[in-house]
């Protein structure tokens, strides 16, 4: 009797997790669509105003598009979690790489404003160095995950044939 109650509770919690993940996925897709619309609107306005405005707005538009990519990568992660009821590390690492690159692009685009102030310029260079190290570390983590998964699958296949 006790196990039946626990089993029903586990089933109910699993279903509620799925419902919440679906709602999170829908909310994230809506956010991504709205961000993409905003970026496309900014791009259209910049194109209508001419090359100078395109140059001025390019980083802001790129920033928005990269944010859309990050959001959709999170949607992908939510979809995987919904299907398998497991949490995979690789999509989060990819999101981290995109976020670091996004921040790097914003910093480098605004770097000319910082050059006049040596203290702020130094801080910007330190931040860029840390971001570069972060991208390398995350890329290495992705490589290790993929290599170990490949090696595990290969080792598992040879065990099955033996």
Secondary structure, DSSP 8 states (H G I E B T S, - for coil): -HHHHHHHHHHHHHHHHHHHHHHHHHHHHHHHHHHHHHHHHHHHHHHHH-HHHHHHHHHHHHHHHHHHHHHHHHHHHHHHHHHHS---SHHHHHHHHHHHHHHHHHHHHTHHHHTTSHHHHHHHHHHHHHHHHHHHHHHHHHHHHHHHHHHHHHHHHHHHH-
